[in-house]
Amino acid sequence: MDLVRQGRPGIAVDVGVRARPPAREGGAVTGGAAVRGDLAEVFRRDYQRVVGVAARVLGSRDEAEDVAQEVFLAFNRSSVPAGEATGWLAVAAAHTALNTLRSGRRRASREEAVAATAGTVAPDVAEAVLTAEDRAAVRAGLARLPQKQAVALVLRHSGLSYAEVAAALDMSPGSVGTTVRRAESALRKEMVRHASSD
């Protein structure tokens, strides 16, 4: 899996599944797995933001909650201090959601949703179809962007400030605006390319 920058130069945390060192003092052990002593506090503080970032990428709260679970499990295995967790978690949520989007794991759930609604008629079917197609095109375009641009765009449009995005991605605050504008421009080009290929 991708490496996620912790916010300090030269430090990266792997979001993949990996054994964690023995629990720190104050950590609990449940079912053989060590639990950080600060996990509950960080979870309460940052859960909604993590779900929000993932939902912005995936368009599904259920899938975003699955991503949040993966992200908090990765945080539990990490050595990221609780005070620096907010940015790390937002970046991890964006990376994990983008990886989910790119891997095509969503196909099964989309097919189930279509099958479940096959017999229902929406008030304005044409509008609903166009909206769904537009959202799907945006997500497909987002998945084709370079990872750093895609993550910066998702974080900024998820409500993080320029300073928070800069800290989370280990960038200078002045370069965040440029990166986001480039990402928006690249996404528009992807949308035009997608529309012209139909």
Backbone as CSV, one residue per row, in Angstrom:
resi,resn,N_x,N_y,N_z,CA_x,CA_y,CA_z,C_x,C_y,C_z
1,MET,0.831,-1.180,0.000,0.000,0.000,0.000,0.874,1.241,0.000
2,ASP,0.276,2.361,-0.223,1.008,3.612,-0.288,1.512,4.036,1.078
3,LEU,2.608,4.791,1.057,3.111,5.384,2.283,2.423,6.706,2.499
4,VAL,2.100,6.988,3.714,1.416,8.230,4.060,2.371,9.056,4.909
5,ARG,2.644,10.277,4.514,3.535,11.158,5.272,2.877,11.547,6.586
6,GLN,3.659,11.564,7.632,3.149,11.890,8.951,3.114,13.388,9.180
7,GLY,3.716,14.188,8.367,3.713,15.618,8.575,5.082,16.143,8.947
8,ARG,6.052,15.253,9.176,7.415,15.673,9.440,8.281,15.098,8.337
9,PRO,9.259,15.857,7.831,10.112,15.379,6.749,10.774,14.057,7.105
10,GLY,10.775,13.162,6.158,11.487,11.904,6.298,10.782,10.835,7.093
11,ILE,9.577,11.087,7.571,8.863,10.073,8.346,7.633,9.666,7.575
12,ALA,7.494,8.374,7.343,6.320,7.880,6.639,5.792,6.682,7.385
13,VAL,4.515,6.476,7.299,3.875,5.356,7.962,3.156,4.546,6.912
14,ASP,3.382,3.260,6.902,2.741,2.391,5.935,1.323,2.127,6.389
15,VAL,0.356,2.372,5.484,-1.045,2.172,5.812,-1.420,0.694,5.679
16,GLY,-0.528,-0.125,5.140,-0.795,-1.543,4.937,-0.829,-2.300,6.253
17,VAL,-1.239,-3.555,6.181,-1.326,-4.390,7.372,0.071,-4.859,7.722
18,ARG,0.476,-4.603,8.943,1.804,-4.972,9.397,1.758,-5.137,10.904
19,ALA,2.561,-6.030,11.409,2.591,-6.232,12.850,3.074,-4.959,13.533
20,ARG,2.483,-4.660,14.658,2.820,-3.459,15.417,3.762,-3.844,16.535
21,PRO,4.698,-2.949,16.899,5.555,-3.263,18.036,4.729,-3.448,19.304
22,PRO,5.304,-3.996,20.340,4.536,-4.207,21.580,3.891,-2.922,22.055
23,ALA,2.780,-3.083,22.773,1.993,-1.926,23.216,2.817,-1.021,24.104
24,ARG,2.569,0.291,23.962,3.192,1.272,24.841,2.587,1.148,26.228
25,GLU,3.249,1.761,27.150,2.706,1.795,28.495,1.359,2.493,28.449
26,GLY,0.376,1.976,29.080,-0.951,2.576,29.064,-1.842,1.974,27.993
27,GLY,-1.279,1.145,27.110,-2.081,0.520,26.068,-2.741,-0.736,26.616
28,ALA,-3.856,-1.127,26.055,-4.559,-2.333,26.487,-4.330,-3.417,25.451
29,VAL,-4.534,-4.650,25.850,-4.433,-5.762,24.918,-5.785,-6.437,24.872
30,THR,-6.365,-6.509,23.665,-7.653,-7.167,23.509,-7.541,-8.176,22.390
31,GLY,-7.911,-9.388,22.654,-7.876,-10.429,21.630,-6.480,-10.626,21.049
32,GLY,-5.435,-10.379,21.846,-4.082,-10.580,21.365,-3.505,-9.367,20.653
33,ALA,-4.301,-8.358,20.352,-3.818,-7.168,19.648,-3.707,-6.007,20.629
34,ALA,-2.590,-5.301,20.572,-2.385,-4.159,21.454,-3.240,-2.985,20.989
35,VAL,-3.810,-2.250,21.942,-4.619,-1.079,21.640,-3.951,0.126,22.297
36,ARG,-3.716,1.151,21.506,-3.096,2.364,22.024,-3.966,2.996,23.106
37,GLY,-3.350,3.561,24.085,-4.085,4.222,25.156,-4.810,5.472,24.688
38,ASP,-4.328,6.105,23.621,-4.939,7.343,23.133,-5.901,7.114,21.969
39,LEU,-6.143,5.872,21.601,-6.982,5.576,20.439,-8.417,6.089,20.613
40,ALA,-9.010,5.863,21.749,-10.406,6.283,21.972,-10.541,7.798,21.851
41,GLU,-9.601,8.526,22.430,-9.635,9.991,22.367,-9.514,10.478,20.915
42,VAL,-8.555,9.925,20.186,-8.341,10.320,18.792,-9.546,9.909,17.940
43,PHE,-10.096,8.735,18.195,-11.262,8.266,17.452,-12.437,9.225,17.630
44,ARG,-12.739,9.585,18.883,-13.851,10.509,19.143,-13.619,11.862,18.475
45,ARG,-12.400,12.335,18.511,-12.083,13.659,17.974,-12.106,13.685,16.450
46,ASP,-11.623,12.627,15.782,-11.362,12.693,14.344,-12.216,11.781,13.470
47,TYR,-13.072,10.968,14.073,-13.835,9.997,13.270,-14.661,10.671,12.173
48,GLN,-15.420,11.700,12.517,-16.295,12.334,11.516,-15.484,12.925,10.359
49,ARG,-14.345,13.515,10.651,-13.507,14.082,9.588,-12.984,12.972,8.676
50,VAL,-12.533,11.864,9.261,-12.011,10.743,8.460,-13.109,10.204,7.550
51,VAL,-14.297,10.005,8.090,-15.422,9.517,7.280,-15.762,10.533,6.195
52,GLY,-15.738,11.813,6.537,-16.054,12.859,5.562,-15.081,12.884,4.389
53,VAL,-13.788,12.751,4.678,-12.778,12.727,3.607,-13.007,11.517,2.708
54,ALA,-13.197,10.354,3.308,-13.404,9.130,2.519,-14.703,9.195,1.724
55,ALA,-15.755,9.736,2.323,-17.049,9.830,1.627,-16.964,10.773,0.440
56,ARG,-16.163,11.821,0.558,-16.011,12.753,-0.563,-15.396,12.035,-1.767
57,VAL,-14.501,11.107,-1.513,-13.876,10.345,-2.597,-14.815,9.257,-3.111
58,LEU,-15.429,8.516,-2.197,-16.176,7.316,-2.578,-17.658,7.569,-2.867
59,GLY,-18.226,8.621,-2.298,-19.638,8.908,-2.532,-20.585,7.998,-1.784
60,SER,-20.059,7.285,-0.808,-20.891,6.360,-0.047,-20.465,6.401,1.407
61,ARG,-21.402,6.718,2.286,-21.063,6.764,3.716,-20.702,5.376,4.229
62,ASP,-21.396,4.349,3.768,-21.088,2.992,4.222,-19.650,2.616,3.877
63,GLU,-19.251,2.882,2.634,-17.884,2.558,2.228,-16.888,3.456,2.938
64,ALA,-17.262,4.703,3.188,-16.379,5.620,3.913,-16.152,5.131,5.341
65,GLU,-17.173,4.561,5.960,-17.020,4.025,7.310,-16.100,2.806,7.302
66,ASP,-16.154,1.995,6.235,-15.214,0.877,6.111,-13.780,1.397,6.005
67,VAL,-13.593,2.456,5.211,-12.269,3.064,5.076,-11.810,3.616,6.427
68,ALA,-12.706,4.276,7.143,-12.355,4.831,8.454,-11.884,3.724,9.395
69,GLN,-12.528,2.584,9.339,-12.113,1.460,10.181,-10.683,1.052,9.846
70,GLU,-10.369,0.931,8.553,-9.007,0.587,8.137,-8.008,1.633,8.606
71,VAL,-8.384,2.900,8.470,-7.485,3.999,8.836,-7.202,4.000,10.335
72,PHE,-8.220,3.800,11.160,-7.992,3.796,12.598,-7.228,2.549,13.047
73,LEU,-7.410,1.434,12.345,-6.587,0.263,12.649,-5.123,0.555,12.334
74,ALA,-4.879,1.230,11.210,-3.505,1.602,10.845,-2.928,2.585,11.866
75,PHE,-3.752,3.542,12.310,-3.294,4.485,13.330,-2.938,3.741,14.613
76,ASN,-3.743,2.767,14.982,-3.473,1.992,16.189,-2.114,1.300,16.112
77,ARG,-1.728,0.869,14.905,-0.442,0.193,14.721,0.716,1.174,14.582
78,SER,0.412,2.443,14.378,1.450,3.435,14.092,2.041,4.021,15.370
79,SER,3.077,4.820,15.184,3.682,5.539,16.305,3.399,7.034,16.197
80,VAL,2.391,7.411,15.428,2.023,8.817,15.256,1.500,9.349,16.587
81,PRO,2.073,10.458,17.075,1.557,11.026,18.334,0.116,11.507,18.159
82,ALA,-0.667,11.425,19.211,-2.076,11.826,19.150,-2.224,13.274,18.713
83,GLY,-1.308,14.130,19.111,-1.382,15.535,18.740,-1.178,15.790,17.256
84,GLU,-0.569,14.853,16.553,-0.329,14.989,15.116,-1.241,14.081,14.294
85,ALA,-2.185,13.444,14.946,-3.000,12.430,14.286,-3.994,12.989,13.280
86,THR,-4.527,14.181,13.505,-5.596,14.699,12.650,-5.174,14.752,11.187
87,GLY,-4.051,15.352,10.903,-3.561,15.427,9.521,-3.210,14.064,8.963
88,TRP,-2.542,13.252,9.781,-2.156,11.914,9.337,-3.394,11.104,8.962
89,LEU,-4.416,11.169,9.800,-5.642,10.414,9.549,-6.343,10.894,8.279
90,ALA,-6.374,12.212,8.040,-7.026,12.751,6.837,-6.315,12.269,5.585
91,VAL,-4.976,12.302,5.602,-4.210,11.824,4.445,-4.411,10.321,4.264
92,ALA,-4.363,9.574,5.357,-4.571,8.126,5.274,-5.958,7.802,4.730
93,ALA,-6.974,8.585,5.139,-8.338,8.371,4.634,-8.402,8.633,3.139
94,ALA,-7.769,9.713,2.691,-7.773,10.016,1.254,-7.044,8.943,0.463
95,HIS,-5.861,8.530,0.933,-5.108,7.477,0.236,-5.892,6.169,0.186
96,THR,-6.434,5.775,1.315,-7.159,4.502,1.382,-8.403,4.545,0.501
97,ALA,-9.127,5.659,0.523,-10.322,5.789,-0.317,-9.952,5.792,-1.796
98,LEU,-8.890,6.497,-2.152,-8.448,6.495,-3.556,-8.013,5.101,-3.988
99,ASN,-7.315,4.390,-3.108,-6.917,3.014,-3.437,-8.138,2.119,-3.607
100,THR,-9.140,2.325,-2.765,-10.380,1.558,-2.897,-11.051,1.873,-4.232
101,LEU,-11.089,3.148,-4.556,-11.690,3.594,-5.806,-10.945,3.001,-6.996
102,ARG,-9.640,3.049,-6.946,-8.825,2.562,-8.057,-8.857,1.048,-8.194
103,SER,-9.052,0.352,-7.104,-8.989,-1.111,-7.155,-10.232,-1.742,-7.764
104,GLY,-11.293,-0.962,-7.867,-12.508,-1.514,-8.461,-13.329,-2.341,-7.500
105,ARG,-13.017,-2.272,-6.192,-13.794,-3.034,-5.217,-15.222,-2.550,-5.113
106,ARG,-15.476,-1.362,-5.642,-16.824,-0.807,-5.534,-17.796,-1.437,-6.535
107,ARG,-17.299,-2.133,-7.535,-18.165,-2.668,-8.586,-19.279,-3.545,-8.018
108,ALA,-18.937,-4.429,-7.104,-19.949,-5.339,-6.552,-21.062,-4.572,-5.839
109,SER,-20.686,-3.565,-5.041,-21.727,-2.825,-4.327,-22.581,-2.000,-5.277
110,ARG,-21.982,-1.460,-6.350,-22.775,-0.718,-7.337,-23.771,-1.643,-8.030
111,GLU,-23.323,-2.839,-8.378,-24.213,-3.786,-9.050,-25.361,-4.199,-8.128
112,GLU,-25.058,-4.379,-6.830,-26.117,-4.719,-5.878,-27.116,-3.566,-5.745
113,ALA,-26.614,-2.345,-5.721,-27.499,-1.180,-5.596,-28.394,-1.048,-6.818
114,VAL,-27.854,-1.277,-7.991,-28.650,-1.199,-9.222,-29.720,-2.292,-9.215
115,ALA,-29.324,-3.494,-8.816,-30.288,-4.597,-8.773,-31.410,-4.310,-7.773
116,ALA,-31.060,-3.692,-6.647,-32.065,-3.399,-5.619,-33.053,-2.331,-6.066
117,THR,-32.622,-1.415,-6.926,-33.500,-0.322,-7.356,-34.073,-0.547,-8.749
118,ALA,-33.855,-1.703,-9.321,-34.294,-1.955,-10.697,-35.806,-1.805,-10.857
119,GLY,-36.574,-2.134,-9.831,-38.024,-2.077,-9.957,-38.634,-0.753,-9.530
120,THR,-37.826,0.181,-9.045,-38.375,1.454,-8.577,-38.199,2.528,-9.636
121,VAL,-39.082,3.514,-9.605,-39.014,4.627,-10.551,-38.827,5.914,-9.767
122,ALA,-37.783,6.647,-10.078,-37.522,7.923,-9.417,-38.405,8.989,-10.038
123,PRO,-38.697,10.064,-9.313,-39.543,11.131,-9.857,-38.997,11.689,-11.165
124,ASP,-37.704,11.929,-11.255,-37.097,12.418,-12.484,-35.927,11.510,-12.818
125,VAL,-36.209,10.447,-13.541,-35.213,9.424,-13.839,-34.046,10.006,-14.631
126,ALA,-34.338,10.851,-15.611,-33.269,11.424,-16.439,-32.292,12.231,-15.588
127,GLU,-32.816,13.050,-14.686,-31.945,13.855,-13.830,-31.130,12.968,-12.899
128,ALA,-31.752,11.961,-12.344,-31.047,11.056,-11.445,-29.921,10.328,-12.176
129,VAL,-30.166,9.894,-13.402,-29.145,9.193,-14.187,-27.992,10.127,-14.505
130,LEU,-28.307,11.351,-14.949,-27.250,12.314,-15.271,-26.416,12.649,-14.044
131,THR,-27.053,12.842,-12.906,-26.319,13.148,-11.683,-25.403,11.993,-11.309
132,ALA,-25.913,10.781,-11.371,-25.097,9.614,-11.043,-23.936,9.465,-12.019
133,GLU,-24.193,9.696,-13.305,-23.123,9.608,-14.298,-22.077,10.681,-14.067
134,ASP,-22.513,11.901,-13.739,-21.567,12.984,-13.468,-20.681,12.644,-12.269
135,ARG,-21.287,12.141,-11.213,-20.506,11.777,-10.023,-19.535,10.651,-10.343
136,ALA,-19.982,9.682,-11.104,-19.101,8.578,-11.479,-17.941,9.088,-12.335
137,ALA,-18.225,10.027,-13.239,-17.160,10.589,-14.079,-16.155,11.371,-13.239
138,VAL,-16.630,12.119,-12.251,-15.719,12.864,-11.378,-14.840,11.897,-10.602
139,ARG,-15.419,10.850,-10.071,-14.632,9.879,-9.300,-13.632,9.155,-10.187
140,ALA,-14.027,8.827,-11.404,-13.098,8.174,-12.339,-11.962,9.126,-12.688
141,GLY,-12.273,10.399,-12.927,-11.235,11.383,-13.214,-10.304,11.576,-12.029
142,LEU,-10.846,11.609,-10.829,-10.054,11.753,-9.618,-9.087,10.578,-9.466
143,ALA,-9.544,9.392,-9.789,-8.693,8.204,-9.675,-7.535,8.236,-10.666
144,ARG,-7.653,9.014,-11.755,-6.582,9.090,-12.757,-5.591,10.218,-12.477
145,LEU,-5.861,11.056,-11.505,-4.939,12.139,-11.164,-3.714,11.588,-10.436
146,PRO,-2.591,12.319,-10.501,-1.453,11.931,-9.663,-1.872,11.929,-8.190
147,GLN,-1.346,11.002,-7.435,-1.779,10.779,-6.053,-1.729,12.055,-5.206
148,LYS,-0.625,12.807,-5.269,-0.493,13.989,-4.416,-1.547,15.034,-4.775
149,GLN,-1.802,15.229,-6.067,-2.829,16.190,-6.483,-4.206,15.738,-6.022
150,ALA,-4.494,14.462,-6.213,-5.813,13.943,-5.832,-6.034,14.096,-4.330
151,VAL,-5.023,13.762,-3.530,-5.170,13.854,-2.075,-5.322,15.313,-1.652
152,ALA,-4.515,16.208,-2.218,-4.618,17.634,-1.874,-6.007,18.172,-2.214
153,LEU,-6.518,17.795,-3.371,-7.842,18.254,-3.798,-8.931,17.732,-2.857
154,VAL,-8.864,16.459,-2.530,-9.863,15.858,-1.637,-9.804,16.503,-0.253
155,LEU,-8.593,16.680,0.278,-8.474,17.258,1.611,-8.987,18.695,1.640
156,ARG,-8.623,19.479,0.643,-9.053,20.882,0.613,-10.571,20.983,0.486
157,HIS,-11.160,20.149,-0.372,-12.613,20.186,-0.557,-13.358,19.440,0.552
158,SER,-12.601,18.822,1.464,-13.218,18.206,2.643,-13.225,19.164,3.819
159,GLY,-12.752,20.384,3.586,-12.823,21.399,4.627,-11.528,21.684,5.355
160,LEU,-10.433,21.016,5.010,-9.170,21.311,5.658,-8.637,22.646,5.149
161,SER,-8.021,23.400,6.019,-7.434,24.680,5.628,-6.155,24.426,4.834
162,TYR,-5.653,25.484,4.191,-4.390,25.360,3.470,-3.281,24.903,4.412
163,ALA,-3.251,25.450,5.625,-2.222,25.075,6.597,-2.346,23.605,6.992
164,GLU,-3.584,23.129,7.175,-3.782,21.720,7.540,-3.378,20.789,6.401
165,VAL,-3.726,21.156,5.163,-3.330,20.338,4.007,-1.814,20.329,3.894
166,ALA,-1.188,21.496,4.065,0.272,21.595,3.970,0.941,20.715,5.017
167,ALA,0.458,20.769,6.245,1.043,19.955,7.319,0.830,18.468,7.059
168,ALA,-0.355,18.111,6.594,-0.670,16.704,6.360,0.150,16.108,5.217
169,LEU,0.424,16.914,4.186,1.132,16.410,3.012,2.599,16.821,2.986
170,ASP,3.076,17.439,4.070,4.464,17.881,4.165,4.821,18.800,3.001
171,MET,3.985,19.810,2.779,4.179,20.803,1.723,4.273,22.172,2.376
172,SER,4.773,23.142,1.627,4.724,24.511,2.139,3.293,25.019,1.932
173,PRO,2.782,25.827,2.851,1.410,26.331,2.706,1.194,27.070,1.382
174,GLY,2.232,27.755,0.892,2.107,28.485,-0.364,1.921,27.595,-1.578
175,SER,2.398,26.352,-1.492,2.275,25.460,-2.650,0.958,24.696,-2.683
176,VAL,0.194,24.742,-1.589,-1.077,24.009,-1.546,-2.044,24.568,-2.580
177,GLY,-2.184,25.890,-2.632,-3.101,26.504,-3.589,-2.753,26.139,-5.014
178,THR,-1.459,26.166,-5.346,-1.010,25.802,-6.695,-1.335,24.342,-6.990
179,THR,-1.054,23.473,-6.034,-1.324,22.044,-6.222,-2.813,21.794,-6.413
180,VAL,-3.644,22.457,-5.610,-5.095,22.274,-5.724,-5.595,22.812,-7.062
181,ARG,-5.110,23.978,-7.476,-5.531,24.532,-8.780,-5.115,23.617,-9.923
182,ARG,-3.907,23.088,-9.862,-3.457,22.142,-10.904,-4.324,20.892,-10.905
183,ALA,-4.677,20.416,-9.719,-5.527,19.230,-9.613,-6.906,19.506,-10.197
184,GLU,-7.460,20.688,-9.890,-8.776,21.045,-10.443,-8.710,21.141,-11.965
185,SER,-7.643,21.729,-12.473,-7.474,21.845,-13.926,-7.338,20.466,-14.573
186,ALA,-6.521,19.620,-13.959,-6.337,18.263,-14.494,-7.646,17.479,-14.441
187,LEU,-8.418,17.671,-13.370,-9.700,16.978,-13.253,-10.673,17.454,-14.327
188,ARG,-10.692,18.774,-14.582,-11.550,19.293,-15.662,-11.154,18.668,-17.005
189,LYS,-9.865,18.566,-17.272,-9.396,17.953,-18.529,-9.827,16.496,-18.616
190,GLU,-9.722,15.803,-17.488,-10.170,14.395,-17.457,-11.661,14.303,-17.738
191,MET,-12.438,15.241,-17.206,-13.884,15.245,-17.416,-14.202,15.496,-18.893
192,VAL,-13.489,16.445,-19.520,-13.695,16.737,-20.935,-13.306,15.523,-21.768
193,ARG,-12.174,14.918,-21.434,-11.727,13.729,-22.164,-12.750,12.603,-22.027
194,HIS,-13.286,12.432,-20.834,-14.295,11.387,-20.590,-15.567,11.687,-21.405
195,ALA,-15.990,12.954,-21.405,-17.201,13.323,-22.127,-17.026,13.138,-23.625
196,SER,-15.839,13.444,-24.154,-15.632,13.322,-25.596,-15.459,11.879,-26.041
197,SER,-15.107,10.985,-25.096,-14.943,9.573,-25.469,-16.270,8.822,-25.484
198,ASP,-17.321,9.428,-24.922,-18.638,8.759,-24.901,-19.367,8.816,-26.217
